[in-house]
Amino acid sequence: MIVLPRLAAAALLLTLPALAQTFAQTLAQTLAQTLPAVTTRAFTNDRAGANTQETILTPNVLLTKGLVRKTTIPVIGDARGMEAQPLILPAVKLPDGSTHDVMVLPSMANVVRGVDAHTGAGLWQTAPLGTPILGSLPTGPRKTKPDGCVGDFPTIDCHAINDRWGILSTGVIDPDTQIAYMVAWISPDSTPLNGVHSIFAINVATGAIVGSPVSLAGLKNGAQGYGDTMRKQRSSMVMTNVAGKKTIFFAYGTVRETGPAAAGAIIAYDVASHTITGFLPMSQGRGAGIWMGGQGLAADSAGNLYGVTGNGSFDAVTDFGESIFKVSYTPGAGIANSLKVVTWFSPYSDQGRIGMNPTVSDTASPMPAMKVAGVSQPTADMTPVGSAMAISMVGATAKVTQDVNTRAMVTLIYPADTKDAAWNDEDLGSGGCILIEEFGKLLCSGKDGIGYVVKTDNMGNTQPADFAPDRVKINCGKLATLPVWLTASPGPVDACPTDTTVLNFMPWGKTRHMHSTPVKYKSPDGTVHVFVAGENSTIHMWKMDPSGALTYEAESFEVASIESVNPPGGMPGSFCSMSTNNWASGSSVLWCSLPYGDGNATITNGRLIAYDPENLITNPANGNKNLKVVWDSQRWAIPYLFNKFMPPIVWDGQVYLPNYNGGVDVYGVP
């Protein structure tokens, strides 16, 4: 059998007689079907972040031919555009008989577009799925409210970066039925107070809504109900097949992440019946929200789910704040019983981070005042950590150490009060987790920038008593390997201290939070590596062996939020993905989008960089290894507004990068 390249098939259409054109058209369509579908965030359910079937863009092509921005695909109805990752389904036959590789683009205005993935031409567009929440309302008196925001209505984000809040998370496409699923946030009066999330099914060929939307309103499990407070659903969808049933899972956090009833939860949605079949709050107390920088729950080949929670109460029974977890799903067991936490690991409690009794659940002891999720400014009632952290730096002290990886000297800045309640906001769940299923390992990292590798079959099942000083080391011993400083090395500082207030410092006076998900790279010799990208930090490359042990290898010269010069720097760090032709030598490229300024508190310019992960360079100044840049938008003065949670997506020779200009930039070889 002769397999022709797509271009050769297209040439046949111009040269064969009319009778043979039908055959050539069928052949071209069949070849198009070999293109990979991008049906979920980060390409695969393990959240590895790699398109392993990219044959066009290689380091050599980028060095010799470069890239140009070919077009910008508009996203309708919202000034910022979209927060979701573009999804692509190849070889979709439209009602007019034409066949297209369809890219699905949902906007924060709850409008979904289907466009041709190659040209960006519009194919279909839905009417708004419902009224989205407005990021700001211009009418009424402007006043500072207890939550620290300015305005006359409940606010989602005090920085008012987003124009609207509609489809916030990345959906999923079922390639068998050609249906895209997504969650829309809808409010009759445009305020989050009356907002409700609903699941929509949309035909990828026509844009038609399939069946009726399924609302989350009314869900209840124990003391927690979906409607008990304002929810915020950023974590992406994942689809699995458990016991022959296609099931979609997604999670949510809340607008006020540690207020009363502000528990995060996981939802199971049965594809065949269009019904919700599982509802698991991750806390019956407070908190334990799941957002992971927009990443979805990871899923293994058996359909087990993996993720990590943020701030919240912890009792190892119903409350799993600050925990890495594995959840199993049993179809037909009922909404309240089908989802179950089967194993977990927790490195610390919120109480321990501020010098309180770490073994006591916050449902029985005082907690810092309620704060708005994602807020990073001081207020009378909140002390959150973020890009303009409320931690007082008056009387701060400095300690000089040496980076154990690069041997560079590091200045650690310790606030005068390392038990300041602001340190309670060190969310373990600020970034997503990557599943290395061949090793049976899961890697997660949060705002400390510490990497935790757990065994997927048994994570250790931390108990509150394990936070006691005499048991902390025993608890860390449950990990696959000792925790490491993943995003930036502060020198010889124990990443598993008996007193977790020891972790309350900032290298060079800046935060090193991890808001993205590690990216997998497999070198031609089969060695597994991961790339991590913390805020105010370079991109770090680590080798992982089958035991889960991580060894530092190299880092980039380029730093996220380089223009945020004042402590504590800018958020949220870089977001990266990988393209490769099945890991063949000379085919892999690491793609990263970096903010110049603070991408959380401001709308800032971004920088798109492509690295060659296979051929590291030696820094002549110190002998350390660095990542080799093969293309850089800065060199070509190509501006775009940084999207704070979106990595570049590479598919069939093109790079797609959602921006905050209200569209998706498309790059390709000139």
N, C-alpha and C positions, 0 to 999 in steps of 0.2 A: 504494500500500500504506500502510495506517495503522499506525503503530507506537505502541502504548499504553505509558504508564509502568507499572512493576510494580504500583503501588498501584491504578491503574485496572483492571488485569487482575484483581487480587484482589477489587475491588468487584463485578466481573461475576459472581463466584461466588455473591454474595449476592442478586443480582437476577434472573438469567436462570432460565428454567425448566430442569427436570432435563435435557432433551434437549440444551440448549445448554451445560450445565455442563462436559461433556466437552471441548467446543471451548475453553471459557475456561481449563480446567485445562491443556490442551495449550499454549495461548497463553502462560499464565503461566510454564510450564516453559521454553518457548522463549525468553522474555524473560530468564529467570534465567540462561540459558546465555550471554547477552551479558556477564554480569559477568566481570571478569578473573580468571583463575586465578593463584594465588600458588604457583608450583611450585618456586621456588628462592630461596635467600637473596638479599636486596637486589632482588627482583622480576625482574631480567633478568640474562642472562649477562654483560653488560658491567659489572655490579655498580654501576649508577648509583644505586641506592637509591630509585627513584621509581616510585610507582604512578601512571601517567599517565591512568587512567580513573576517577578519583574525582570524582563529581559532587555529592556531598552536603555534605561538610565544606569550607568556604571560610573565608577570614579574616572576612568579614562575618557569616557564621553563627556563628562562634566569638565574635565581639565582641557580637552581639545576643542570642544564645541560650545560648552557653556549652556546657560539657560536664558530664556527671555520670558517676561510676563506676557503671555499671549492674549489674555482677556481677563475680565472680571465678571463673573456671573452674578447678577443681582439677586438678592434675597428680599422678598417682598414684605413691606408693611412695618419694618422696624429699623430705626436709625442705626443700630449696631449690627443687625442682621440675624445671625444665628449663634447659638451656644452648642448645638448638637454637631456631631461629626457627619459629614456627607456619607451616604451609603450608595452603593452601585450594584445594579443587577444587569448583567450583559444579556444581549440577544432577546430583548422583550418585543413581542409583536404587538403593535398598536392597532386600534380599530380600523385605521385607514389602510392596513396591510403592510405598512413599513415596519422595519425592524431597527431598534435602537438599543444601545447600551444606556440604560436610564439611571441618572443620578437623582436621588431623592434629597431635597433640601427643605427642611422645616424651619420656619422662622419663629422668632420670639413673639410675633404677632399672631401666632396660631394659623398661619397660611403655609401650605405645603406646595412646593413646586416639583415637577418632574422635568428634567432637562436632559439633553443629549450630553453624555459624559465627555465626548470629544470636543464638541463645538460650543457647548453651553446654551444652545438654542432651546427655547421653551417648548415643551411638549404638552404639558397640562398644568393646571393650577387649581387648587381647591379654593372654595370660599373660606373665610375664617371659620375654624372649627368651634369657635366660641370667643367671647370677649376676654382678651388677656388682661392681666393686672398691669396697671401703669406704674412706671418707675417713679414718677413724680406727678403731683397734681398742682397746677399753677394757681388755682383759686383758693381763697380763704386766707386767714391770718397765718403768717409764718412764725412759728414759735419752736423753741427747743423743748422737746418732750422728754419724759423720764428715760426713754430708750436711747437718748443721745442724738436722735435725728431731728432735722428741722422740717416742719410741715404741719399739716392739719389732719393727717391720716396715718394709719399704721404703715410703717416702712419696711421694705425687705432689705434694702442695702442703703446705708446712710450716705455712701459716696455717690449715689445716683448715676452710676455708670450706665446701667441698662435702661433703655427706653421703655421696653415692655417686658413682661414676664409671662410667656406662654409655653411653648414647647422648649423646655430647658435641657432635657436629657436626650441622649442618642437612642433612637429606637432600634428595631431589629427587623430584618426582612426574612420571610420564609421563602426560599427560592423554589420550593415545590409548588406552592400556590400563588407565587408572585404577589404576596400581600405584605405590606409594610405595617408594622405596629409601632405606636408611639403614644406618649402620655402628654396630654395638654392640660394646662392650668387655666381654668376658666372662672371668671368672677362677674356677676351681673352688674356690679357697680365699680368694677376695675380696682377694688381694694383687696389686699390679701385676706382681710378679715372674713370675707364671704367667698373666698376662692375655694374651688373643689377640683381635684384632679380626675380626669377620665381617660380611659384607654380607647384609642381609635385604631381601626383596621382600614387600610387604604390600598386599593388596587394599584399596583405599580404601572400597569399598562394604561389606565384611564384616569387615575386620580379619584375615582369614585369611592365613597365611604362604604365599607362592607359591613352590613349589620348595624346594630345600634351601639353607640358609645357605652362603655361600662364604667360607671362612676365608682369611686372609692368611698363615697359617702355611706355611712352606716356601718362600716367595718368595726368589729369589736372583738377583743380578746383579753379577758381578765379586766384589769382596771384601765386598760388603754384602748381608746377608740380613735379612729382616723379623725373624726370631727371634733376632738377635744381641744385642739389648738391649731394654729396656722402651720401647715406643712410646707416643706420645700423639697421638691423632687428633682435632684440633679444627677444622681447616679444612674448610669445607663442600663438598658435592658440586656438580657441574655436569654437565648432560647436553647432548651435541651430536650432530649427524648428520654423520659423515665418510664419504664414499664410499658413501652409502646405508646406513650402519650406525649405529644409535643406540648411543652409547657414553657411559658415565658415568665421570667423572674425579674423583679427590680426592687429597689429599696428607696427609702426617703429619709430625710432629716426634718428639721423644723426651722421656721423663721427665727424663733427665739429658742436657741438650742438647749438651754438648761433651765427653762422656766417650768412651771407645773404642767404636767401632761405632755412634755416636749420629747417624748420618746421616739426614736427612729424605729423603722419596721421594714420587713421584707414581705413582698406580695408575690403570690403565685397565680398565674392566669392560664387557664386551660384553653388552648388554641381551638380545639374542635368544637367546644360548647360555648365559647366566648363568655366564660364565667370566671370569677375569682374563686380559686379553690384553696388558697392558703393565705393566712395573715399572721405574721409572727412579729410582735413588738420585741425589740431587743432590750427593753427595760420596762418593768412594771413600776419603776420609780420615776427617774427622770433622765433625759439625755440619751446617749448611745445612738446618736444620729449617724446615718450612713450617706456620705456624699462622695468621698474619695477623689476629689478633684474632677468630678464628672465621669470617672471610670465606672464600669459596671462590675457586678459580682463576677468573679472568675468561676468557671465550671470545669470539672474534670470529665473524662469520657464516660463515667458512670452517672453523671448528672448531679453530683454533689456540688455545693456552692461554697465559695470562699470569699471573705471580705474582712473589713476592719471597721470598728466604730470609733467615734470621737468621745468628747467629754460625756460623763454620765455616771450614774450610780453603778455599783458592782457588788453582787453577792454570790455570783457563780451558780445561781439557781434560775432566776428570771431576769436579773440585771447584769448586762455585759458591757458596761461602759469601758472605754480604753482597752478594747479586746480584739485580737485576731481570732476569727472563728471559722468553723466548718459547719454547714447546715445540710441536713438531708431532707429529701422530699418524698412523701408517701402518697401517691394519688389515691383519692377516694377516702381519705381518713378524716375529712371534714376541714372547714376553714381554720378552726382553732387548733387542730392537731396534725395537719399534714406536713408542717414545717417544724423542724426540731434542731436545736444546737446540739451537736454530738461531741465536739471537742473544741477547745479554745486555749488561748494563752494571753495573759495580761502582764505587762512588765511593771506597772505601777498604778496607783489610784490617784484620782484628782486630789484627795485629801493629803496624800503623802507629798505631792509636789509643792504644797504650801506649808509644810511642817505640822500638819494636823495628824491625828491618829490614822495611819494608812490602812488599818485593818477594819475600820468601822465604815459601814455603808453610809453614804450621804443622806439617806432617808432617815438616819438616826442622829446625824450631827449637822452642824451649820454648814452652809455652802456659800460661796461668794454669790453676790447678787446676780440676778438674771441678766443675760446679755443677748444681743442680736447676733445670729449666725453670720459670720464673715465680717462683722464690724471691727474696725481697728482704730478706734479713736477713744480718748478718755472721756468719761461722763461721770455724773454724780452717782449713778447707780450701777455702773458696769466697769469692769477692769479687764477687758479682753486683751489678748496678745495679738499683734498683727503688724502691718507695715508702719503704723504710727502708734506703737505700743504704749499703753498707759503706765507701764512700769516706770517708776521714778528713777532717774539716773543720777540724781543729786547724791554726791558722796560716793559715786561708783569707784571701784578699785580695779586695778589691772594686774594681770599675772602673765608673764611671758613663758611660753613653752615651745616645744619643737614638734612640727608636724611629723608624725611617725612614717608617713608615706614619702613626702618630698624632701624632708629634712629642713624645710623652711621654718623660720621663727614665727610663732603665732602669739598674738596678744589677746588674751581672754578678758572680757569686760564683765565684772560681777557687780550688779546693783548693790547698794548699801544694804538693802533688805532682800535677800534671796528667798524669803518666805512671803513676799508680796503676793496678794491674792491673784494678781494678773497671771502668774505662772500656772494657775489652774487651767489655763486655756491651751496647754500643750497637747492638742489633739493627736492621738496616735493615728486617727483615721483621716488625716488631712490629704494623704495621697493614696493611690490604689495599690493593689497587690498583684504580683506576677506569679503564676503557677508554673513551676518547672516539673511537669508531671513525670518525665522520665527519671527524675531523681526522687520523686515523692516529696518535693519541697515547695514551700510557699514563702516568698520574700515580700515583706511590707516595711514601710518607713513613714514616719510622721513628722511633726514639727521639730523634734530634736534633731532630725536627720540621722537617727540611729537605725541601722538595718537589723531586722529580726527575721531569722530564717527558722521556720517551724516545720516539723514533720507532719505531713498531711494525714497520716493514719492515726497519730496521737500527738496533739499539740501540748499536752502536759496538764491541762485542766486546772489552771491556777485557782487557788482558793484565797479568800480574804486573809487568812492567817499567813499566806506566803509572802505578804507584803511586810511582815514584821522583820526588823533588821537581822535577826538570826536565821531567817529563812529566805532572804532575797537571793542569795547565791544558789540555793537549792532550786528556787524557782527558775532562775536563768539556766540552770543545768538541764532543764526540760527542753530547751531549744535544741535544734539540730547542731548548732554551733554557737559560740559566744557572740553576743551582739557586737556590731562594729559601727564606727562613725562613718556613715555612708556618703553624705553629701559634702562634708568638710571635716578634716581631722583637727581636733583641738589639742593634739599632743597626748601625753600619757594620762588622759582622764578616763577613769573607769566608766564604761557605758552601762554597767550594771551595779551602781553603788548601793550600799546598804541604806543610805539616806538620800532619797531622790532629789532633795533640794540642791544637792551638789551639781545636778544637771542644769540648774537655772543660771545660765551665763550665755554670752554671745561672743563668738570668735570675731575679733577685730570690731566688736561693738555692733555686729549685724546678725540678723537671723539667718538660719540655714534650713528653713522649713522645706519639706518635700511635699509638693502639691501635685506632682505628676506621678506616673507609674514607671517603674524600671522597664527598660527595653531589652529584649533578648537578642544576642548575636552569637551565632555558632561559626567559629572559624573553620577554614577548610580541613583542618586536622580533627574536627569534631569537638573541640573544646568549647564549653558554654561560657559566655561572658554576659554581663549585664551593664547597661549604661544608666546612670542616675543623674538627675539635674535638680539640685536644690536652689532655693532663691539666694541671691547675692553670692552665687558660687559658680565655679566652673563645672563642666560636665565631666563626671568621673566614670572611668571604665574599671570594672572588677571581673576577675575570673571566679567562676563557681565550680567546685569539684562535686562529685556525686554525694559526698557527705553533707553538702551545703556550705562548706567552708568558703569564705570569700577572701580573695587576695587582690590587693590594689595593683593596678597595672599602669594607668595613664590618666591624663585629664586634658581638657582643652585649655587654650589660652584665654578664650572668650568668657566673659562673666555676665550673668544675668543681672539686669537692673544696674548697669555700670554707672549710669548717670544719677542714681540715688545715692548721693555721697554722704548724707547725714545719717547717723544711727537712728533706727535700726535697719536702714536700707529699704529695699522695695520688695514687693511680692509680684507674682507667685513663683518665680523661677522659670526655667525653660521647659518646653514640652517637645518630646522627640518621638520618632518612629524609625523603622528600618525598612529598606527595600533590598531584595536579593534574588538571585536566580538559584534557588535551592542551595544557598550557601556556597556556591562554586567560587573558586578563587577569582578575584578581580571583579566580582559582581555586586558586592555589598556596599550600601551607602547608609550612613546614619544622618537623618534629617532632623534639624532642631529649629524651633522658633523661639527667639529670646526677646524679652522686653528691654528697651533701653532705660526706661524709667520705672516708676512704681505702677505696675499693671493692675493693682487692686484699688488704689485710691484715685488714680487718674487714668485718662485715656492717653496712652503713650505709643510712640513708634515702636515697631518691631524689626527684628533682623532674622532673616532666613539663612541658615548655614548648612552645607552638606559636608560631611566628614568621611574619610576613608578609614574604616575601622580595622582593616587588615594590615595596613602599612603605617605603623606608628613612626613618629620622628623623634630624634634625640635632641633635647634642648642643650645647646652648646654651653649655656651658662652654668648648668648644674648637673648635666648628665641624666636628668629625668626624662621619662617618655611623655610625649604629648600627641594629641590627635591631629591628624593632617587635614587641613581644610582643602576641599576640591572645588567649592563654589561658595560665594558669599554675597548676599544682596547688598551689603554695605559697599563692596568694591564697585558695584555698578549703580550705586545711588538709587536703588529701587525702594521707595518708601511704602509702608503699609501700617495700619493701626493694629497693634498687637491684640489678639484674642486670648484672654487670660487662661483658658483651659483647653486649648485646641492644638494638638500636634499636626504637622503636615501629613497629608495622605498621598501616597504615591501609587499610581495605577496606570498601566499601559503607556509608560513613557511620559506621563504628565504628573505634576505636583499640584495638589489642591490644598489651599490654605485659607480657611475662613478668617476674615478680618473683621475689625470693628468699623470699617468703612461702609458696612451694609451689604457685603457680598462675599464671594469666594474667588480669590485670585487663582488663576491657572497658569502654571509655568510649564515650559517645554523646550525642547532643543530647537534652536532657530533654523 
